Amino acid sequence: MGATGLRVIWLSVWAVVGVIAPVCGRASDGEVSRPPRNRLNIVFILADDLGYGELGCFGQEKIRTPHLDALARDGMRLTQHYAGAPTCAASRCVLLTGRNLAHAEIRGNRDSGNGRPFPGQWPLSPAALTFSTVLRQSGYATGGFGKWGLGPTDSSGSPLNQGFEGFFGYNCQRNAHSYYPPFLDDDAGTRALNDPPIPGHRKQLQGEVIDADYRGVSYAPDAILKEALQFIERQREERPFLLYLPFVEPHVAMHPPQAWLDRYPVEWDVELGAYRGENGYLPHSRPRAAYAAMISHLDDHVGKIVDALKQRGLYDRTVIVFTSDNGPTHEGSDARFSVGGAGCRFFQSTGGLRGAKGSCWEGGLRVPTIVRWPGVTNPGASSACLSYFPDWFPTLCRVAGVTLSPELELQLDGVDLSVALAGGGEPKRVGPMFWDFAEYGGIVAAREGKWKAIRRDVNKPQPLAWELYDIEADRAEEHNLAATHPEMVQRLEADFLKTRTVEPDFPNQLYDPLTPSAKAGR
């Protein structure tokens, strides 16, 4: 079956799903309830390549993150929360559609080939259903500000075609490799309150190089934050809102403002000296300080969002979620630096977990996560419940007071986390959590209870054998137990093969019956 046929099937599935409707004060099992006319706002903040150990509230000792630490004290930390994928676009697809990588439309960072004038990554199809679409249909104002990565502006994957009334920032991930880009996509509809957004509109930025660290005049993260704050300011009492903030920091290249760079010691970079681009991206004269500055600047942006909510009296009527799209940037060919010069070893960015971005080890998938849900999460609490990105679709619908048809619930791979967020323990999940990642040689992974199984290089002529780890006893994944527990490996693989759907645009060939190499590899 080709890609077109698969899209038709998807469209048919969603056509059968049925109607979504607001819930008037109903709460299943009595765990969470609120007045029917007081629907909560939602702010979902997604950092870019932020490691599990890079926040103070998750053990970081060098980088200062006071605002996120304060949010954690006021909310709950999820200590075993997993991204949807180990790289950007696939993880965002899983997040927004609620379908894990064994079912997702996008399972890697493949480019759309769209070229100019509207570049971007492989688009979500017209049949895709996002939680932003569901919330918008239920009456929410929806705005996105940051990095999109799920389809060019003129495609079905545009944020304007996936539930957002407006979007401002980087539509294309490649454009986001610079913090002083020539333009940002401006579909935010901010010209006047009732003016419709203009698809394909761009805000030109002054990107001239003005100093040795390749910094220009207009710093894109500040421009994005400004638009997000204006979105909050424009909201009216009678309509709840979803504010999606996929911020771009600390993804390399490193371009922090000088004032933030100066907050960290010069001595940090004396030993290694300047980063000269050995591992890709632009050089920087003080790479360790620069990386810390970017994370602190991200933290400051979160603080400004929280302050804006408080100033408008919205803080206690808003659920805030903060997490990261995957683990920290991976090591490069020069062992002194991570890719782009990031000092991930120096900062112990994974918090002792194995691997980084691009891997399905814990360091590539487990991400720092904070949730504040007024009246539900207890201040300063933490939860070790197993959870991952597909869970946000049903959870945010629960926050919004939206009920989903039974047909749609069956199509989603996530579970409602409200019980766990209220301190009630593990959510009721049927089957393992799955990842089916098409890049970096092809990786398959599953997590159920304490067990995690991984198989790498499934797109290569000789795939590696399955590995098995007891994460409760071995969070660093140092002891492969596949040989002593073959029955667990076989069961997890069987569960994966039973649930997986073929994605012809992102094939993992070992498990793809459409490819000749699949038969050879079995």
N, C-alpha and C positions, 0 to 999 in steps of 0.2 A: 504493500500500500504506500502511495506517495504522500508527500506533505499535504497536498491539496485534499486528498481523501481523508487524512487524519483531521484536518481543520473542519471538514464537513461533519465528521462524527462529533467533534467537540461542540460545534454549533448546535447540533441536534440534541446533545446532552443538556446544554444550558437552556434550550428552548422548552424542554420538558420540566425544567426545575420548578417553575411555578412562581408564585408571587411572594415577595417579602412584605412584611407589614410591621408597624410599630407595635410593641407589646405595651399594654396599658397597665404598668405596675406589676406585671406577673414575674415571678422569680421561681424557676424550677428548684425543687427540693428546699426552698426557703433559705438558701445560703445568702443571697444578695437581693435586696429590694430597695425601691425608692419611689417617691411620688411620680405618677405618670406624666405630669407636665413639667418635670424638672430634669430633662435629659442632660447627661453630662457631656461636656466638651472633651475632645481627645487631642492630645499632642503626642505624636510619635516621632522620636528623634533617633536617627540612625547615623552613627559615626562611620567613617570609612577606613577600614584596616586598623581599627583600634584593638590592641591585644588585651587578653583576659587580665593581665597583671599591670595595666598601665594607668589605673585610677587608684587614688589613695585608699578609697573604701574597698578596693580589691587587693590591697597589699603593696601598692607602689610607694616607695620611700623617697624617690628623688624628684619626681614630677609633681607639681602642685596642682590639685584639682579641687579647690574648696567648694565650688558650687555643686558639683556632682556628689561630693562627699556629704554636703548638707542635704541634697535630695535623697540620698540613701538613708540618712538619719531620720528623715521625715517619711520615708517609704519603706520598701522592701527590696533586698538584693536577691536575685535568683542566681545561685551559685553553680547550677548545672543546666544552664540554658545554652542551646546550640543554634548557630546560624543555619540558614537554609542550604548553603553551599560554601565551599572554601574560596570562592571568588565572587566579584561584585554582581554582575548581571543575573547570574543564576540564583544567587541568594535573594535578590530583590524580587525576582519572579516568584519564588517560593513564598516569600513574605506576603506579597500582595494578593496572590491567588489562593493561598491556603492549601496548596498541593505540593507534596514533597518531591524530591528529585527523581523518584521512581515514576512519577506521573506528570511532572512539570513540562510546560512547553519549551522552556529555555533551560538548558543544562550546562551552559558554558558561556564564555565571553565572546562568542562569534560576532563578527562585524556584519552589518546589514549589507555592505557593499553599495550603500546608497550614494556615497561620495558627496560632492558639493551639489547644491548649496546646503543640504540638510543631512549631515552625517549622523550616524548613530549605530547602535547595536541591533542585533536580531530582534524584530518587533514581536510583542505579544499579538496574538491573532485577534480578529474581530469576535471570536467565540470566547475569549478569555473573560473570566469574571473576577473582578478585584473587590476587596472589601471597601475600597473607596467608592466604587460604583454602587454597592449595596447601601452604604451610608448616605450617599447623595440621593438615591431614590427614596430613602426614608426621611428626607428633609434636612440633612446636614449640609451646611456650607463646607466646601472642600477646597483646600489650597495646598500646593506642593512647592517647596523651595529648597533647592540644593542640587543633587546629582540624580538623574533619572536612570539612563542606561537600558531602557526597555523598548527602544524603537525610536526612529527619527520623527521629527516634528510632523512630517507629511505622511506618516504611516499609521496603521491600525494600532501601533504600540505607543503613539503619542499620549502623554498624560491627559490631554484633553479628550482622548477617546477611551480613557481607562478610569473615568470617574472623577477627574479633577476639573473644577471650574476654572482654575488658573494654575499656572506653573511658571516659576522664575528660577533660572540657574543654568546648569549644564545639562542639556539633553543628551549629549554624546560624552561617553567616558573619556575618550581621547582628548577632547577639549579640556577636560578637568585635570589633565596632567600639568597644567599651568594655573597658578593662582593669579596670574595677570594675563588672562586670555584676551584675544582680540574682541570677543563679544560674549554675551550671555543670552540664552533664549529667554524672551520676555513674552510669555503667554499668560501673565498673571492677572490681566484685566484690572490693573491698578490705576488706569487713567481716570476713571470715575466709577463711583460705586455700582451703577447699573449698566455700565458699558460692557458689552461682551468681550471676551479675550480675542486676540487677533492671532490665529495660528501662523507660525512662521515669522513672527515679529522678533527682532533682535535689538538688544541694547548694546551699542558699540562702546567699548572701553578703551581707555588710553593705555596701551600695553608697551610703550617704549621702555627699553632697558635704561635704567638710570644709575645703577650702582653695580658693584662687583658681585653681588649675590643675586643678580638677575631680577631685581624688583622694579616694578613699574609704578604707575600713579594710582590706578584704581584697583584695590584689593578685593577680589571677587567674593570671598567669604563675608566681608563686611557689607557688600552690596546685597548679597542674599539675605543676610540677617535683617537689614533695613526693610526689605520687602516683606519678610515674615512678620516683623513687628507692625508694619502697616496693616497686614491682614488681620492681626488681632485687634487693632484699633478700629477697623471697619465693621467688626461684628456687632450684631444687634441682639438684644435680649431674647427676642422671640425665636431665634433660630440657633440651634447648637452647631458647633463646627468641628471638623477634622482638620488639624494642621499637621501635615506630613513634612518632616524636616530631615531629609537625607543629606546632612552636612558633609563637606568634602574632606575635612581634616581628620586624621593626620596623613592621608594618602600622599605619597611623594609625587612630584618633586617638592622639596622643602623651601617654602617661601614665606616664613613668618615676618611680620612687621618688626622693625628694629627695636621698638619699645618692648616687645615681648621677648625678643632675643636677649636683650640686656638684663633680663630678670634672672638669668642663669649664669653660672660661673664660667669665666674664660678658661679657667684651669681644666675644665672637663675635656677640652679639645687640644690641649698642649701635647699630650702623648701621641695621638694619632695624626694631628694636623688636619689640614683641609681635606675635604672630600672632593675629588677631581673628576667625578663621573665614572669611576671604574665599573660600577655595577648598574649603569644606566641612569637616566634622568640628569637634571642639571647639577653642576657642582655647588658646593657651599663651603665657606671658609670656616664655619663653626658647626659641624653637623650634629653633634650631640645636643648642644644648646638649642639648635634650630628645631630638632625633633621634639624636645621637651616644650619649647615655646609653642609649637603648633597644637599640642595637646592642651596646654594651658589656655590657649586662645579659644579652642573649641569649648573648653569648660566655661570660659567667660561668656560665650554666646548662649550656652544653656542658662547661665545665671541671668542674662538679660531677658530671655524668654520667660523665665519664672517671675522676674520682677514685673514684666509687663502684665502678666496674668494677675499678680497681686494688686497692682495699681488699678486695674479695672474691676477688682472684686471677683475675679474668675478662678482664682487658685483653688479654692475649695469646691469648685464645681467642674473641675477638669482632671481627667485621668492623664498622667504623664508616664510615658514609657521611654526609656533610654536604653539603647543597645548598639551593637556593631554588626556590620554586614559579614565579617569574617575575621580571622585572626590577623596578627601584625604581619607586615611585609616580610617576605622570606629572605634568607641569606643569598648572597650573590657569589660571583666568582672570586672576589676579593674578600677574604675571611675577616678583614678588619671592619667591614661595614655590611649592613643589610642593604638590599636593593634601594637605590636612591640616597644612600648615605645614612639611613636611619640607624640609630644606635640601639637596636633591639637586644643585643647581648648585654650591653652596658646597663640597660634599664630592666633587664629580666622581664621582657615584655609579655611573655606567655605565662608568667607566674609559676614557672617550673613545669609547664606542660610540654609535651613533645610536639615538634612540628610548628608550622606557621601557615600563612596564606598559601593556598594552592594544594594543601594536604588535607586529608581527612583524619589526621591525628587530632588529639584534643586541642593542641595549640592552633590548629587551622579552623576549628569549628566552634569550640567553646568560647563564648563571648561574655563580657561584663554586661549585666542587665540590671536595671533599676526600675521599679514600678511604684508609682504613688497613685493609689485609688482612694479618694476620700471616703471614709466610713468603712472601708474594706481592709486595706493593708494597715498593719500596725506599725507605728514609727519605730525605726531601727531594727525591724525584723529581717530575717533571711530565710530562704527556703532552698533546700537541696533537691526539690522535686525535679524529675526529668522533664524537660520541655524544649521545644524548638519552634522555628519560625512559622510552620503551618498552624500552630496553636493561636496565633494572633487573630486570624480571620474570625473564628467563632467567639473568641474572647472579646474582641472589640465590638462585635455585634451584640454581645451580652451587655457590655458597657452602655451601648447606644439604645438598649431597650428594643432591639430588633429580633424578631423570631424568624428563623429560616425554615423553609419547607423540609420535610423529611428527606425528599429526594436530593436536595442540595446538601444537607448534612452528610449524606452517604458519599457524596462526591468529594467532600473535604477530608484532608488527612490529619487535621489538627483536632485538638480537644479544647473545650472551654477551661481556662485556667482559674476561674473565679474561686473555686473551692480552695485551691492551693494558695492563691493570693490572700485569701481570708485566714490563712493559717491552718487549713484543714487537711494538709498532707497531699499525697500523690493524686493527680487527676486520673480518672478512669480511662485508660488508653487500651485500645484493642490492637494488639500486634506491636512489632518493633517500630522504632523510628528509622527511616531509610534515607540514604544518599546514593545517587547514581550520577556521578560526576564525569563528564565526557572528556575533560581535558587533563593535562599533566600525566599523560599516558593512559588515562581512564582509571577511575577509582570507584569501588563499591564499598559501602559501609552500612552497618546496622547496629543499633544500640537497643537493648532490652534489659531492664533491670541493671544488674551489675556488669553484664556482658556487653562487649563491643567487638564486632568482627569487621575486618578490613581486608579487601583484596585489591592490590595495585597492579598497574600496567595491563589492564584487561584489554587495551587496544593495541597491544604489542604482540609480536609473533609468539612470545613465550611469557604469558602472564605469570605473575608471582603467585605463590600459594596463599591460601587464606591464613590470616593471623587472628588470634583471639586474645583478648585482654580482660582481666577482672578490674574494672575501673575503680571500684570501691577500695580495693587493696593496692592498686597499682595505677594511680592517676597519671604517672609519667610514661605509661605503656612501655615498660622495660622488659616484661616477662611474657613471651608469647606462649599461650597455653593451648594452642590448636592441637598439638600432638596428644595432650592428655585429656582433652575434652572434644573429641571429634564429633560426638553426637550433637553438641551445641552448634558447632560450625555448620553441620549438615542441616540442622533445623532452621537456622537463620538464613542460610542460602536458599533453602526451599521456600521459606516465607517470602523472601525477596523475589524469586522467580515467579511465584504465584501471583504476586501483586503488581509486578512491574509492567508498564506499557512501553511499547517501542516508540522511540522518538527519532524519526529518520533524519532530522536536522542536527541532532546531537547524539549519534549512536555510540554506545559502548558495545563494541563488536563481539566480544565474547558471549554476550547474552542477547545478541540481536539476530533472530532467525532470518532476517532479510539479507545478511551478508555471508558470503562464502567462508570467510575466516571464522565465523561463529561455529560452523560445523567442524572445522579443523581444530578448534580450540577445546571442544567438548570431550 
